[in-house]
Amino acid sequence: MYCVRQGFLLLIFIVYFYLGKGLNAHMLSLFYLMTIIAGSVTGYFFSRPYLKWQFSKYRLWIKELWKFGKYVFVNNACSLLFRSTDNFITSKYFGPGVSAYYNASLRIGNLVDMPSQVLGDILFPKAAKYNASDKGVIKNMYEKTVGATLIFSLPALLIIVLMPETILHILAGKKFLIAAPILRITAFFGFTLPFLKQFGTIMDATGHPDVNFSVMFSALCINILANIVGVHFFGVIGAAIGTASTYFILFIITQYILNKRFGVRVGNIFQNTFFLYGELLTTIRTAISSKGASFVKWANRMNNQL
């Protein structure tokens, strides 16, 4: 579903680029809507075996879903506003031209977050089988999911921090090289996002969307204040500093809640990451060895034939 949605949109950009035609905001929004529909149709096609249309006890379910959904809806709205606060503030104070440099850094940082998004979609139905009393299971799921996400995130973040100019030059163009200091700071977002995103998934899945909402709403308020103060004292880069500060505060709060409720420990997450790195290296070595053995057998067979 993700591949269809994003792939079609990328294909449209490539076609327009090679045809030398421009895209206005109206056409861009229409194409984006088309790709959303294509992705939704793909999702429906794969989910058909699990969908059952029935209306028994629908009144009870509507009531239950409303109690759950109202928090999830408002929480998603707060999350979107939270992640756009720095963009809105830089655009308002410095204009859309300067904001474009900041936005480029954010877009690159969002690429690092893709594994977290996918693993969150996998984690939710698994965690929903349990409730808050199954502390050991929930703890294990969270620590392993975040640990698995960091396998992809840590190398990408290391490259971004060490070579921001090169990354910006390749992905955004030579004009965006001045945004390198901003990109270094926004890379920190990518480190904390796996922890924060899976926190929301766990809270929603275990029947506590109200806790998730309270945390996100508080974070939104802190982020607005931190961005205004940061921009006032440090200029454009102050928005990145303010948002990074908010992410750090949010990281501390969410880990405290997870530790109190389920016994989650940050150290265990990194242990899982390094363990999975070891498993990955072992798998690669085994694959190389098996291919090497196959090559030797093939060479011996060819030698005998000759």
Residue frames as qw, qx, qy, qz and C-alpha x, y, z in Angstrom:
[[0.000, 0.885, 0.465, 0.000, 0.00, 0.00, 0.00],
 [0.293, -0.810, 0.120, 0.493, 2.81, 2.41, 0.89],
 [0.435, -0.168, 0.603, 0.647, 4.72, 1.48, -2.25],
 [0.257, 0.597, 0.663, 0.372, 1.70, 2.11, -4.50],
 [0.091, -0.940, -0.300, 0.137, 0.86, 5.43, -2.88],
 [0.303, -0.783, 0.266, 0.473, 4.38, 6.86, -2.78],
 [0.516, -0.054, 0.664, 0.539, 5.54, 5.13, -5.98],
 [0.321, 0.706, 0.569, 0.275, 2.75, 6.62, -8.12],
 [0.099, -0.973, -0.087, 0.190, 3.43, 10.09, -6.74],
 [0.440, -0.567, 0.472, 0.512, 7.16, 9.75, -7.45],
 [0.507, 0.255, 0.687, 0.453, 6.40, 8.46, -10.96],
 [0.200, 0.895, 0.391, 0.079, 4.26, 11.53, -11.68],
 [0.246, -0.887, 0.184, 0.344, 7.10, 13.82, -10.55],
 [0.523, -0.267, 0.623, 0.517, 9.59, 11.98, -12.76],
 [0.438, 0.546, 0.631, 0.333, 7.31, 12.20, -15.82],
 [0.063, 0.976, 0.208, -0.024, 6.72, 15.93, -15.34],
 [0.415, -0.730, 0.335, 0.427, 10.42, 16.50, -14.74],
 [0.499, -0.089, 0.671, 0.541, 11.51, 14.80, -17.96],
 [0.317, 0.694, 0.577, 0.290, 8.73, 16.44, -19.98],
 [0.304, 0.101, -0.037, 0.946, 9.93, 19.79, -18.70],
 [0.293, -0.637, -0.423, -0.573, 6.49, 20.80, -17.44],
 [0.031, -0.292, 0.528, -0.796, 5.74, 22.63, -14.22],
 [0.376, -0.456, -0.806, 0.013, 3.35, 21.55, -11.45],
 [0.204, -0.502, 0.113, -0.833, 1.11, 24.10, -9.75],
 [0.228, -0.153, 0.744, -0.609, -0.43, 23.63, -6.31],
 [0.744, 0.146, 0.128, -0.640, -3.83, 22.68, -7.74],
 [0.784, 0.329, -0.494, -0.183, -2.46, 19.89, -9.94],
 [0.230, 0.358, -0.817, 0.388, -0.18, 18.68, -7.14],
 [0.452, -0.088, 0.591, -0.662, -3.11, 18.33, -4.74],
 [0.836, 0.233, -0.079, -0.491, -5.13, 16.43, -7.35],
 [0.645, 0.381, -0.661, 0.039, -2.28, 14.02, -8.03],
 [0.031, -0.289, 0.788, -0.543, -1.77, 13.53, -4.31],
 [0.678, 0.029, 0.346, -0.647, -5.47, 12.71, -3.91],
 [0.823, 0.326, -0.356, -0.300, -5.24, 10.19, -6.77],
 [0.440, 0.358, -0.784, 0.251, -2.30, 8.42, -5.13],
 [0.335, -0.177, 0.655, -0.654, -4.16, 8.32, -1.80],
 [0.819, 0.163, 0.078, -0.544, -7.11, 6.65, -3.55],
 [0.720, 0.393, -0.567, -0.071, -4.77, 4.18, -5.30],
 [0.143, 0.329, -0.813, 0.458, -3.15, 3.30, -1.97],
 [0.547, -0.059, 0.481, -0.683, -6.55, 2.89, -0.30],
 [0.857, 0.253, -0.193, -0.406, -7.78, 0.56, -3.06],
 [0.541, 0.389, -0.728, 0.164, -4.59, -1.50, -2.65],
 [0.140, -0.239, 0.739, -0.614, -5.14, -1.68, 1.10],
 [0.733, 0.067, 0.232, -0.636, -8.76, -2.75, 0.62],
 [0.777, 0.334, -0.481, -0.232, -7.72, -5.46, -1.83],
 [0.406, 0.291, -0.801, 0.329, -5.31, -7.03, 0.69],
 [0.202, -0.107, 0.665, -0.711, -7.70, -6.64, 3.66],
 [0.642, -0.047, -0.341, -0.685, -10.79, -8.14, 2.00],
 [0.619, -0.078, -0.781, 0.011, -10.34, -11.60, 3.59],
 [0.292, -0.151, -0.673, 0.663, -10.50, -9.99, 7.05],
 [0.266, -0.007, 0.073, -0.961, -13.51, -7.72, 6.50],
 [0.074, -0.391, -0.917, -0.043, -16.99, -8.89, 7.48],
 [0.233, -0.253, -0.119, -0.932, -20.05, -6.71, 6.96],
 [0.386, -0.459, -0.799, 0.027, -22.49, -7.24, 9.79],
 [0.163, -0.545, -0.005, -0.822, -24.76, -4.97, 11.84],
 [0.711, -0.515, -0.479, -0.005, -25.36, -6.97, 14.99],
 [0.588, -0.631, -0.220, 0.457, -24.59, -5.01, 18.16],
 [0.474, 0.493, 0.122, 0.719, -23.57, -2.06, 16.01],
 [0.251, -0.880, -0.094, -0.391, -24.93, 0.46, 18.53],
 [0.770, -0.604, 0.070, 0.192, -22.69, -0.94, 21.26],
 [0.757, 0.048, 0.199, 0.621, -19.66, -0.90, 18.96],
 [0.225, 0.753, 0.168, 0.596, -20.34, 2.66, 17.79],
 [0.470, -0.866, 0.003, -0.168, -20.36, 3.79, 21.41],
 [0.823, -0.408, 0.185, 0.351, -17.12, 1.93, 22.18],
 [0.648, 0.320, 0.247, 0.646, -15.40, 3.14, 19.01],
 [0.015, 0.885, 0.124, 0.448, -16.43, 6.73, 19.74],
 [0.624, -0.774, 0.095, 0.057, -14.90, 6.53, 23.23],
 [0.775, -0.217, 0.319, 0.501, -11.67, 5.26, 21.71],
 [0.551, 0.493, 0.374, 0.560, -11.67, 7.14, 18.42],
 [0.034, -0.977, -0.140, -0.160, -12.22, 10.65, 19.75],
 [0.535, -0.741, 0.291, 0.284, -8.89, 10.50, 21.56],
 [0.700, 0.012, 0.504, 0.506, -7.09, 8.94, 18.60],
 [0.380, 0.759, 0.370, 0.376, -8.48, 11.56, 16.20],
 [0.159, -0.984, 0.042, -0.070, -7.53, 14.54, 18.36],
 [0.678, -0.535, 0.376, 0.336, -4.18, 12.95, 19.15],
 [0.667, 0.280, 0.453, 0.521, -3.38, 12.56, 15.44],
 [0.176, 0.912, 0.206, 0.308, -4.35, 16.20, 14.89],
 [0.429, -0.876, 0.199, 0.096, -2.04, 17.27, 17.74],
 [0.761, -0.217, 0.437, 0.428, 0.74, 15.11, 16.31],
 [0.541, 0.579, 0.370, 0.486, 0.41, 16.69, 12.85],
 [0.049, -0.973, -0.043, -0.220, 0.41, 20.19, 14.34],
 [0.655, -0.668, 0.266, 0.232, 3.37, 19.28, 16.55],
 [0.723, -0.028, 0.454, 0.520, 5.45, 18.11, 13.59],
 [0.380, 0.659, 0.361, 0.539, 4.52, 21.22, 11.56],
 [0.309, -0.898, -0.202, 0.238, 4.98, 23.85, 14.27],
 [0.473, -0.499, 0.291, 0.665, 8.60, 24.68, 13.38],
 [0.358, 0.291, 0.611, 0.643, 7.69, 24.85, 9.68],
 [0.025, -0.851, -0.488, -0.195, 4.79, 27.23, 10.31],
 [0.383, -0.848, -0.062, 0.361, 6.84, 29.47, 12.58],
 [0.477, -0.279, 0.413, 0.724, 9.85, 29.74, 10.24],
 [0.249, 0.497, 0.613, 0.561, 7.50, 30.54, 7.35],
 [0.157, -0.903, -0.398, -0.034, 5.70, 33.23, 9.38],
 [0.416, -0.814, 0.068, 0.400, 8.81, 34.93, 10.75],
 [0.355, -0.481, 0.523, 0.607, 11.23, 34.52, 7.83],
 [0.534, 0.517, -0.245, -0.623, 9.05, 33.97, 4.78],
 [0.956, 0.168, 0.180, -0.158, 8.50, 30.91, 2.54],
 [0.598, 0.677, -0.412, 0.122, 11.93, 31.24, 0.89],
 [0.048, -0.556, 0.730, -0.394, 13.88, 30.73, 4.11],
 [0.757, -0.137, 0.457, -0.447, 11.33, 28.18, 5.30],
 [0.876, 0.392, -0.223, -0.171, 12.12, 26.06, 2.23],
 [0.349, 0.546, -0.707, 0.284, 15.66, 25.47, 3.52],
 [0.390, -0.283, 0.688, -0.543, 14.30, 24.35, 6.87],
 [0.856, 0.158, 0.168, -0.462, 11.64, 22.17, 5.22],
 [0.699, 0.485, -0.523, -0.051, 14.29, 20.39, 3.14],
 [0.066, 0.411, -0.811, 0.411, 16.09, 19.36, 6.32],
 [0.614, -0.058, 0.525, -0.587, 12.86, 18.08, 7.83],
 [0.854, 0.336, -0.152, -0.366, 12.04, 16.05, 4.73],
 [0.518, 0.462, -0.707, 0.136, 15.41, 14.34, 4.81],
 [0.192, -0.282, 0.762, -0.550, 14.95, 13.59, 8.51],
 [0.767, 0.078, 0.243, -0.589, 11.54, 12.06, 7.80],
 [0.727, 0.372, -0.545, -0.189, 13.16, 9.51, 5.49],
 [0.166, 0.323, -0.849, 0.383, 14.90, 8.05, 8.54],
 [0.463, -0.052, 0.554, -0.690, 11.53, 7.62, 10.25],
 [0.674, 0.159, -0.446, -0.567, 10.02, 5.30, 7.60],
 [0.459, 0.043, -0.881, 0.101, 11.01, 2.00, 9.32],
 [0.082, 0.080, 0.668, -0.735, 9.35, 3.25, 12.51],
 [0.559, 0.160, -0.035, -0.813, 6.12, 3.92, 10.62],
 [0.672, 0.138, -0.648, -0.332, 6.03, 0.43, 9.10],
 [0.365, 0.015, -0.860, 0.355, 6.94, -1.38, 12.33],
 [0.263, 0.048, 0.449, -0.853, 4.32, 0.67, 14.20],
 [0.685, 0.109, -0.257, -0.673, 1.65, -0.64, 11.83],
 [0.647, 0.077, -0.759, -0.016, 2.83, -4.18, 12.59],
 [0.166, 0.082, -0.741, 0.646, 3.07, -3.63, 16.35],
 [0.431, -0.123, 0.163, -0.879, -0.44, -2.24, 16.90],
 [0.819, -0.092, -0.320, -0.468, -2.52, -5.39, 16.10],
 [0.659, 0.068, -0.693, 0.283, -0.07, -7.57, 18.02],
 [0.095, 0.105, -0.561, 0.816, -0.13, -5.35, 21.11],
 [0.531, -0.171, -0.055, -0.828, -3.94, -5.01, 20.89],
 [0.724, -0.120, -0.664, -0.141, -4.26, -8.73, 21.72],
 [0.522, -0.212, -0.618, 0.548, -3.10, -7.90, 25.24],
 [0.231, -0.902, -0.241, -0.274, -4.02, -5.32, 27.86],
 [0.016, 0.819, -0.374, 0.434, -2.13, -3.16, 30.33],
 [0.771, -0.509, 0.332, -0.193, -1.92, -6.02, 32.84],
 [0.948, 0.169, 0.100, 0.251, 0.30, -8.07, 30.47],
 [0.146, -0.940, 0.234, 0.201, 3.29, -5.96, 31.41],
 [0.576, -0.387, 0.620, 0.367, 6.02, -8.42, 30.46],
 [0.596, 0.428, 0.602, 0.315, 4.65, -9.00, 26.96],
 [0.219, 0.956, 0.184, 0.064, 4.11, -5.30, 26.26],
 [0.353, -0.818, 0.363, 0.273, 7.58, -4.46, 27.62],
 [0.627, -0.134, 0.656, 0.399, 9.17, -7.08, 25.37],
 [0.501, 0.664, 0.499, 0.241, 7.23, -5.90, 22.30],
 [0.051, 0.997, 0.010, -0.056, 8.16, -2.25, 22.78],
 [0.428, -0.704, 0.475, 0.310, 11.84, -2.88, 23.47],
 [0.616, 0.022, 0.681, 0.396, 12.27, -5.23, 20.51],
 [0.433, 0.774, 0.433, 0.163, 10.29, -3.07, 18.07],
 [0.021, -0.984, 0.141, 0.103, 12.23, 0.11, 18.88],
 [0.546, -0.511, 0.580, 0.323, 15.48, -1.90, 18.90],
 [0.634, 0.310, 0.623, 0.338, 14.69, -3.26, 15.42],
 [0.288, 0.928, 0.226, 0.065, 13.88, 0.25, 14.17],
 [0.261, -0.886, 0.306, 0.233, 17.22, 1.61, 15.40],
 [0.739, -0.050, 0.536, 0.405, 19.04, -0.93, 13.21],
 [0.468, 0.610, 0.420, 0.483, 18.08, 1.23, 10.22],
 [0.080, -0.978, -0.161, -0.107, 17.90, 4.62, 11.94],
 [0.572, -0.712, 0.192, 0.358, 21.33, 4.76, 13.63],
 [0.610, -0.014, 0.444, 0.657, 23.48, 4.27, 10.48],
 [0.247, 0.726, 0.437, 0.470, 21.33, 6.74, 8.52],
 [0.284, -0.952, -0.116, 0.002, 21.56, 9.32, 11.30],
 [0.653, -0.488, 0.267, 0.514, 25.33, 8.85, 11.60],
 [0.512, 0.298, 0.466, 0.657, 25.74, 9.54, 7.87],
 [0.028, 0.876, 0.350, 0.330, 23.51, 12.63, 8.09],
 [0.462, -0.864, 0.011, 0.197, 25.43, 14.05, 11.06],
 [0.635, -0.354, 0.379, 0.573, 28.84, 13.42, 9.46],
 [0.274, 0.038, 0.561, 0.780, 27.98, 14.48, 5.89],
 [0.260, 0.669, 0.532, -0.449, 25.01, 16.89, 5.93],
 [0.175, 0.641, -0.288, -0.689, 26.33, 18.94, 2.99],
 [0.018, 0.168, -0.891, -0.423, 26.67, 15.86, 0.79],
 [0.160, 0.425, 0.880, -0.142, 23.18, 14.62, 1.68],
 [0.226, 0.734, 0.277, -0.577, 21.63, 18.04, 0.97],
 [0.101, 0.526, -0.531, -0.657, 23.52, 18.36, -2.30],
 [0.024, 0.017, 0.953, 0.301, 22.29, 14.96, -3.52],
 [0.035, 0.508, 0.854, -0.103, 18.68, 15.16, -2.33],
 [0.057, 0.840, 0.395, -0.369, 17.89, 18.90, -2.43],
 [0.523, 0.752, 0.124, 0.381, 20.48, 20.61, -4.61],
 [0.566, 0.172, -0.223, 0.775, 23.47, 22.91, -4.26],
 [0.136, -0.610, -0.050, -0.779, 21.35, 25.90, -3.17],
 [0.730, -0.587, -0.183, -0.297, 20.36, 24.11, 0.06],
 [0.711, 0.138, -0.493, 0.482, 23.89, 23.57, 1.39],
 [0.026, -0.465, 0.338, -0.818, 23.48, 26.48, 3.81],
 [0.748, -0.402, -0.045, -0.526, 20.89, 24.36, 5.67],
 [0.670, 0.186, -0.686, 0.213, 23.58, 21.86, 6.82],
 [0.019, 0.211, -0.660, 0.721, 23.65, 23.11, 10.47],
 [0.654, -0.072, 0.141, -0.740, 19.85, 22.77, 10.61],
 [0.835, 0.130, -0.477, -0.243, 20.03, 19.25, 9.19],
 [0.386, 0.239, -0.775, 0.439, 22.49, 18.21, 11.91],
 [0.279, -0.101, 0.552, -0.780, 20.02, 19.30, 14.60],
 [0.761, 0.086, -0.049, -0.642, 16.93, 17.83, 12.90],
 [0.590, 0.230, -0.773, -0.033, 18.78, 14.51, 12.67],
 [0.070, -0.133, 0.780, -0.608, 18.21, 14.27, 16.41],
 [0.674, 0.063, 0.119, -0.726, 14.47, 14.09, 15.70],
 [0.763, 0.235, -0.531, -0.282, 15.03, 10.86, 13.79],
 [0.288, 0.219, -0.851, 0.379, 16.74, 9.31, 16.81],
 [0.254, 0.024, 0.639, -0.726, 13.84, 10.01, 19.21],
 [0.605, 0.103, -0.223, -0.757, 10.94, 9.35, 16.82],
 [0.576, 0.001, -0.807, -0.133, 11.07, 5.51, 17.04],
 [0.177, -0.121, -0.771, 0.599, 10.77, 5.76, 20.84],
 [0.288, 0.199, 0.261, -0.899, 7.92, 8.28, 20.68],
 [0.567, 0.112, -0.466, -0.669, 5.98, 6.68, 17.84],
 [0.532, -0.085, -0.842, -0.015, 5.93, 3.24, 19.44],
 [0.006, 0.124, 0.637, -0.761, 4.93, 4.84, 22.76],
 [0.489, 0.163, -0.006, -0.857, 1.78, 6.12, 21.04],
 [0.611, 0.083, -0.693, -0.375, 1.18, 2.73, 19.45],
 [0.342, -0.074, -0.869, 0.351, 1.47, 0.92, 22.80],
 [0.167, 0.154, 0.468, -0.854, -0.78, 3.41, 24.62],
 [0.582, 0.157, -0.217, -0.767, -3.49, 3.18, 21.96],
 [0.592, 0.091, -0.772, -0.214, -3.26, -0.60, 21.64],
 [0.316, -0.128, -0.836, 0.429, -3.53, -1.20, 25.40],
 [0.229, -0.721, -0.633, -0.165, -6.61, 1.02, 25.73],
 [0.369, -0.674, -0.229, 0.598, -5.00, 4.24, 26.98],
 [0.409, 0.553, 0.316, 0.653, -5.40, 6.74, 24.13],
 [0.249, -0.942, -0.182, -0.129, -6.23, 9.38, 26.75],
 [0.645, -0.594, 0.187, 0.443, -2.67, 9.13, 28.12],
 [0.577, 0.180, 0.429, 0.671, -1.28, 9.44, 24.61],
 [0.105, 0.819, 0.365, 0.431, -3.48, 12.49, 23.97],
 [0.436, -0.889, -0.064, 0.125, -2.43, 14.19, 27.21],
 [0.659, -0.363, 0.303, 0.585, 1.24, 13.72, 26.37],
 [0.455, 0.358, 0.472, 0.665, 0.90, 14.92, 22.77],
 [0.040, -0.903, -0.327, -0.276, -1.23, 17.96, 23.64],
 [0.513, -0.803, 0.071, 0.295, 1.28, 19.00, 26.31],
 [0.638, -0.129, 0.408, 0.640, 4.11, 18.46, 23.83],
 [0.314, 0.668, 0.443, 0.509, 2.33, 20.66, 21.26],
 [0.230, -0.961, -0.141, -0.067, 2.02, 23.52, 23.75],
 [0.621, -0.601, 0.259, 0.433, 5.68, 23.16, 24.82],
 [0.625, 0.173, 0.470, 0.599, 6.80, 23.01, 21.19],
 [0.180, 0.856, 0.322, 0.361, 5.02, 26.21, 20.22],
 [0.375, -0.922, 0.062, 0.071, 6.59, 28.08, 23.14],
 [0.707, -0.379, 0.381, 0.460, 10.05, 26.54, 22.55],
 [0.564, 0.430, 0.439, 0.551, 9.97, 27.47, 18.84],
 [0.030, 0.949, 0.187, 0.254, 8.94, 31.07, 19.49],
 [0.507, -0.812, 0.219, 0.185, 11.68, 31.50, 22.10],
 [0.744, -0.123, 0.447, 0.480, 14.26, 29.72, 19.91],
 [0.459, 0.640, 0.374, 0.489, 13.48, 31.82, 16.83],
 [0.151, -0.981, -0.076, -0.095, 13.60, 35.02, 18.89],
 [0.507, -0.761, 0.347, 0.207, 17.09, 34.32, 20.26],
 [0.552, -0.294, 0.665, 0.409, 18.75, 32.21, 17.52],
 [0.340, 0.442, -0.422, -0.715, 16.93, 32.98, 14.25],
 [0.773, 0.187, -0.412, -0.446, 16.04, 30.19, 11.80],
 [0.505, 0.188, -0.819, 0.194, 18.17, 27.58, 13.52],
 [0.247, -0.180, 0.586, -0.750, 16.30, 28.41, 16.75],
 [0.798, 0.021, -0.086, -0.595, 13.25, 26.57, 15.42],
 [0.776, 0.186, -0.602, 0.031, 15.34, 23.39, 15.14],
 [0.199, 0.251, -0.706, 0.632, 16.81, 23.95, 18.61],
 [0.500, -0.136, 0.313, -0.796, 13.34, 24.53, 20.10],
 [0.874, 0.066, -0.251, -0.411, 11.86, 21.43, 18.47],
 [0.627, 0.248, -0.693, 0.254, 14.87, 19.31, 19.49],
 [0.081, -0.247, 0.624, -0.737, 14.42, 20.50, 23.08],
 [0.717, -0.053, 0.119, -0.684, 10.75, 19.51, 22.97],
 [0.842, 0.174, -0.489, -0.148, 11.62, 16.08, 21.58],
 [0.360, 0.277, -0.746, 0.488, 14.11, 15.58, 24.41],
 [0.371, -0.155, 0.485, -0.777, 11.51, 16.53, 27.05],
 [0.828, 0.079, -0.118, -0.543, 8.95, 14.27, 25.36],
 [0.676, 0.268, -0.682, 0.081, 11.47, 11.41, 25.27],
 [0.070, 0.225, -0.738, 0.632, 12.06, 11.70, 29.04],
 [0.567, -0.045, 0.302, -0.765, 8.33, 11.84, 29.83],
 [0.847, 0.159, -0.300, -0.408, 7.35, 8.89, 27.62],
 [0.576, 0.253, -0.746, 0.220, 10.16, 6.67, 28.89],
 [0.150, -0.194, 0.652, -0.717, 9.19, 7.48, 32.47],
 [0.732, 0.033, 0.116, -0.670, 5.56, 6.49, 31.77],
 [0.820, 0.239, -0.486, -0.187, 6.60, 3.28, 30.01],
 [0.328, 0.295, -0.784, 0.436, 8.96, 2.37, 32.83],
 [0.347, -0.125, 0.552, -0.748, 6.30, 2.94, 35.50],
 [0.785, 0.138, 0.055, -0.602, 3.55, 1.09, 33.63],
 [0.951, 0.249, -0.142, -0.117, 5.43, -1.75, 31.93],
 [0.743, -0.519, 0.323, 0.272, 9.00, -1.72, 33.23],
 [0.721, 0.635, 0.051, 0.274, 10.53, -0.64, 29.91],
 [0.524, -0.674, 0.208, 0.478, 14.25, 0.18, 30.08],
 [0.419, 0.849, -0.227, -0.228, 16.17, 2.18, 27.46],
 [0.208, -0.587, 0.772, 0.126, 19.27, 0.02, 28.03],
 [0.635, 0.126, 0.761, -0.040, 17.34, -3.10, 26.97],
 [0.599, 0.753, 0.156, -0.224, 16.36, -1.38, 23.72],
 [0.230, 0.811, -0.519, -0.143, 19.99, -0.80, 22.74],
 [0.443, -0.304, 0.844, -0.007, 20.88, -4.34, 23.81],
 [0.708, 0.424, 0.550, -0.128, 18.24, -5.61, 21.39],
 [0.458, 0.852, -0.150, -0.204, 19.66, -3.37, 18.65],
 [0.013, -0.679, 0.728, 0.092, 23.21, -4.70, 19.07],
 [0.589, -0.038, 0.802, -0.095, 21.90, -8.27, 19.34],
 [0.691, 0.612, 0.349, -0.163, 20.01, -7.85, 16.06],
 [0.268, 0.839, -0.434, -0.188, 23.12, -6.36, 14.45],
 [0.301, -0.425, 0.853, 0.032, 24.95, -9.55, 15.45],
 [0.666, 0.294, 0.670, -0.144, 22.15, -11.70, 14.00],
 [0.553, 0.799, 0.018, -0.236, 22.27, -9.70, 10.79],
 [0.081, 0.741, -0.650, -0.149, 26.02, -10.13, 10.44],
 [0.484, -0.160, 0.859, -0.047, 25.69, -13.86, 11.11],
 [0.684, 0.532, 0.456, -0.203, 23.03, -14.14, 8.41],
 [0.416, 0.845, -0.261, -0.210, 25.21, -12.25, 5.92],
 [0.157, -0.576, 0.799, 0.076, 28.23, -14.43, 6.73],
 [0.615, 0.096, 0.774, -0.114, 26.15, -17.60, 6.30],
 [0.645, 0.700, 0.216, -0.220, 24.80, -16.37, 2.96],
 [0.245, 0.819, -0.493, -0.163, 28.30, -15.51, 1.72],
 [0.347, -0.388, 0.854, -0.005, 29.70, -18.85, 2.90],
 [0.689, 0.305, 0.640, -0.151, 26.92, -20.82, 1.22],
 [0.573, 0.798, -0.025, -0.185, 27.42, -18.89, -2.02],
 [0.013, 0.736, -0.668, -0.104, 31.18, -19.46, -1.75],
 [0.525, -0.138, 0.839, -0.048, 30.65, -23.19, -1.26],
 [0.698, 0.558, 0.412, -0.180, 28.26, -23.28, -4.21],
 [0.373, 0.854, -0.310, -0.190, 30.83, -21.48, -6.37],
 [0.221, -0.537, 0.811, 0.066, 33.54, -23.97, -5.41],
 [0.645, 0.167, 0.739, -0.101, 31.25, -26.91, -6.30],
 [0.614, 0.750, 0.155, -0.194, 30.41, -25.26, -9.62],
 [0.163, 0.816, -0.531, -0.161, 34.10, -24.61, -10.37],
 [0.414, -0.310, 0.856, 0.016, 35.02, -28.23, -9.54],
 [0.691, 0.410, 0.577, -0.149, 32.22, -29.50, -11.76],
 [0.495, 0.845, -0.102, -0.178, 33.35, -27.32, -14.64],
 [0.084, -0.694, 0.707, 0.108, 36.96, -28.44, -14.11],
 [0.579, -0.049, 0.813, -0.025, 35.92, -32.11, -14.23],
 [0.675, 0.632, 0.345, -0.162, 33.97, -31.51, -17.43],
 [0.317, 0.864, -0.359, -0.155, 36.98, -29.82, -19.03]]
